[in-house]
């Protein structure tokens, strides 16, 4: 299972089956360090449904989860944050060949400035019978702390903890921010800007994948919502 080192205090990882329906296999949250390599695609926050630049694919939801351990969820935790994920849009979806996704925070102090790191990947399945030379629009990922479990309905409403511009490499990458149809790539990225943690309390952690398709959704910056995943177990900001 791949892990990502927290700069000072907290990380959360989960691992899912690499193919077909995504079934959650392992969860680990807590303080500590680690660092995982990667090269990959990126996702974004919320917005309207996105079309695809040139590909197709489908995602599925984790089906089981073990309780997270460590600093993120004390015994008195009562916020339910089950692992979950979307189905992708137009063939674009969160994906990792190892089945591992993770995030880390430089601090879990409430309302403190923080740098987040996210390990993630994207796959572009050709569900629309596109030309083999097709590729996605530019991609990005975002990470949010939300007050209740996200189920994929409506926009993600919460505290933005990071915006992650990918640095894709390998045969599945069209560019540093795009993936080829029938290809995939993964990446480990530090947020492009420092953000502010939510106030003290427990939150569910949700990542979103966006594709740049100006005019295809109502998002003012042109990035349209493509997919999402929720890490299992609440994160506690103290």
Residue pairs with C-beta under 8 A, 6 or more apart in sequence:
1 13
1 15
1 26
1 28
1 98
1 100
2 13
2 15
2 36
2 38
2 96
2 98
2 100
2 102
2 119
3 11
3 13
3 28
3 34
3 35
3 36
3 100
3 102
4 11
4 13
4 34
4 35
4 36
4 102
4 103
4 104
4 117
4 118
4 119
4 188
5 11
5 32
5 33
5 34
5 35
5 104
5 117
6 31
6 32
6 33
6 34
6 104
6 105
6 106
6 117
7 104
7 105
7 106
7 107
7 115
7 117
8 106
8 107
9 31
9 71
9 105
9 106
9 107
9 108
10 29
10 30
10 31
10 71
10 72
10 104
10 105
10 107
10 108
10 235
11 29
11 30
11 31
11 32
11 33
11 34
11 102
11 103
11 104
11 105
12 27
12 28
12 29
12 30
12 68
12 72
12 102
12 103
12 104
12 205
12 231
12 233
12 235
13 26
13 27
13 28
13 29
13 100
13 101
13 102
14 24
14 26
14 27
14 28
14 62
14 65
14 83
14 100
14 101
14 102
14 231
14 232
15 24
15 25
15 26
15 27
15 98
15 99
15 100
15 101
16 22
16 23
16 24
16 25
16 62
16 85
16 96
16 99
16 100
16 101
17 23
17 25
17 99
18 96
18 97
18 98
18 99
20 60
21 60
21 61
21 63
22 59
22 60
22 61
22 62
22 63
22 85
22 99
23 62
23 63
23 64
24 62
24 63
24 64
24 65
24 83
24 232
25 99
26 66
27 65
27 66
27 67
27 68
27 83
27 232
27 233
28 68
28 69
28 70
29 68
29 69
29 70
29 71
29 72
29 73
29 231
29 233
29 235
30 68
30 69
30 70
30 71
30 72
31 70
31 71
32 70
35 188
36 100
36 102
36 119
36 188
37 188
38 119
38 120
38 121
38 186
38 187
38 188
39 167
39 168
39 169
39 170
39 173
39 185
39 186
39 187
40 96
40 120
40 121
40 122
40 166
40 168
40 184
40 185
40 186
40 187
41 95
41 120
41 121
41 122
41 123
41 124
41 136
41 139
41 166
41 168
41 173
41 179
41 184
41 185
41 186
41 187
41 209
42 120
42 122
42 139
42 140
42 141
42 164
42 165
42 166
42 168
42 177
42 187
42 189
42 209
43 94
43 120
43 122
43 139
43 140
43 141
43 142
43 164
43 207
43 208
43 209
43 210
43 226
43 227
43 228
44 139
44 140
44 141
44 142
44 163
44 208
44 209
44 210
44 211
44 223
44 224
44 225
44 226
45 142
45 144
45 156
45 160
45 163
45 208
45 210
45 223
45 225
46 142
46 155
46 156
46 157
46 208
46 219
46 225
47 155
47 210
47 217
47 218
47 219
47 223
47 224
47 225
48 216
48 217
48 218
48 219
48 224
48 225
49 89
49 217
49 224
49 225
50 89
50 90
50 92
50 210
50 211
50 213
50 216
50 217
50 224
50 225
50 226
51 89
51 90
51 211
51 213
51 216
51 224
52 89
52 90
52 91
52 92
52 124
52 128
52 136
52 137
52 211
52 226
53 134
53 135
53 136
53 137
53 178
53 211
53 213
54 124
54 130
54 131
54 134
54 135
54 136
54 181
55 90
55 91
55 92
55 124
55 125
55 126
55 127
55 128
55 130
55 134
55 135
55 136
55 179
55 180
55 181
55 182
56 90
56 91
56 92
56 124
56 125
56 126
56 127
56 128
56 130
56 181
57 88
57 90
57 91
57 92
57 93
57 95
57 123
57 124
57 125
57 126
57 127
58 87
58 88
58 91
58 93
58 125
58 127
59 85
59 86
59 87
59 88
59 93
59 94
59 95
59 227
60 85
60 87
61 83
61 84
61 85
61 86
61 87
62 82
62 83
62 84
62 85
62 232
64 83
65 82
65 83
65 232
65 233
66 232
67 73
67 233
68 232
68 233
71 108
71 236
72 108
72 233
72 234
72 235
72 236
73 202
73 233
73 234
73 235
73 236
74 236
77 202
77 233
77 234
77 236
78 202
79 148
79 149
79 202
79 203
79 204
79 234
80 149
80 234
81 149
81 204
81 205
81 230
81 231
81 232
81 233
81 234
82 149
82 230
82 232
83 229
83 230
83 231
83 232
84 149
84 150
84 151
84 152
84 229
84 230
85 94
85 227
85 228
85 229
85 230
86 93
86 94
86 152
86 227
86 228
86 229
87 93
87 227
88 94
88 125
88 226
88 227
89 211
89 225
89 226
89 227
90 127
90 128
90 226
91 124
91 125
91 126
91 127
91 128
91 181
92 122
92 123
92 124
92 136
92 139
92 179
92 209
92 211
92 226
92 227
93 122
93 123
93 125
93 209
93 226
93 227
94 101
94 120
94 121
94 122
94 123
94 207
94 209
94 227
94 228
94 229
95 121
95 122
95 123
95 184
95 186
96 120
96 121
96 186
97 121
97 184
97 186
100 119
101 119
101 120
101 121
101 207
101 229
101 231
102 118
102 119
103 116
103 117
103 118
103 119
103 143
103 162
103 205
103 207
103 231
104 116
104 117
105 114
105 115
105 116
105 117
105 161
105 197
105 235
106 114
106 115
106 116
107 113
107 114
107 197
108 197
108 235
108 236
108 237
108 238
109 197
109 237
109 238
110 197
110 198
110 199
110 200
110 201
110 237
110 238
111 196
111 197
111 198
111 199
111 200
111 237
112 196
112 197
113 194
113 195
113 196
113 197
114 161
114 194
114 195
114 196
114 197
115 162
115 190
115 191
115 194
115 195
116 143
116 161
116 162
116 190
116 191
116 195
117 162
117 188
117 189
117 190
117 191
118 141
118 143
118 162
118 164
118 188
118 189
118 191
118 207
119 186
119 187
119 188
119 189
120 141
120 164
120 186
120 187
120 189
120 207
120 209
121 184
121 185
121 186
121 187
122 136
122 139
122 166
122 179
122 184
122 185
122 186
122 209
123 179
123 183
123 184
124 135
124 136
124 172
124 179
124 180
124 181
124 182
124 183
124 184
125 181
125 182
126 134
126 181
126 182
130 181
131 181
132 181
132 182
134 180
134 181
135 174
135 175
135 178
135 179
135 180
135 181
136 174
136 178
136 179
136 180
136 181
136 211
137 178
137 211
137 212
137 213
138 175
138 177
138 178
138 211
138 212
139 166
139 177
139 178
139 179
139 209
139 210
139 211
139 212
139 226
140 163
140 164
140 165
140 166
140 177
140 209
140 210
140 212
140 223
141 163
141 164
141 166
141 189
141 207
141 208
141 209
141 210
142 160
142 162
142 163
142 164
142 207
142 208
142 210
143 160
143 161
143 162
143 164
143 191
143 205
143 206
143 207
143 208
144 156
144 158
144 159
144 160
144 161
144 205
144 206
144 207
144 208
145 158
145 159
145 161
145 197
145 198
145 203
145 204
145 205
145 235
145 237
146 156
146 157
146 158
146 159
146 203
146 204
146 205
146 206
147 158
147 201
147 203
147 204
148 204
149 204
149 230
150 156
150 204
150 206
150 228
150 230
152 228
155 225
156 206
156 208
156 228
158 198
158 203
158 206
159 195
159 196
159 197
159 198
159 203
160 195
161 191
161 195
161 197
161 205
162 191
162 192
162 193
162 195
163 191
163 192
163 193
164 187
164 189
164 190
164 191
164 192
165 177
165 189
165 192
166 176
166 177
166 185
166 187
166 189
167 176
167 187
167 189
168 174
168 175
168 176
168 177
168 178
168 179
168 185
168 187
169 176
169 185
170 185
171 180
171 183
172 179
172 180
172 183
172 184
172 185
173 179
173 180
173 183
173 185
174 180
174 183
179 185
197 237
198 237
199 237
200 237
200 238
201 236
201 237
202 234
202 235
202 236
202 237
203 234
203 235
203 237
204 230
204 231
204 234
204 235
205 230
205 231
205 234
205 235
206 228
206 229
206 230
206 231
207 228
207 229
207 230
207 231
208 225
208 226
208 227
208 228
209 225
209 226
209 227
209 228
210 219
210 223
210 224
210 225
210 226
211 223
211 224
211 226
212 222
212 223
212 224
213 222
213 223
213 224
214 222
215 222
216 224
217 224
217 225
219 225
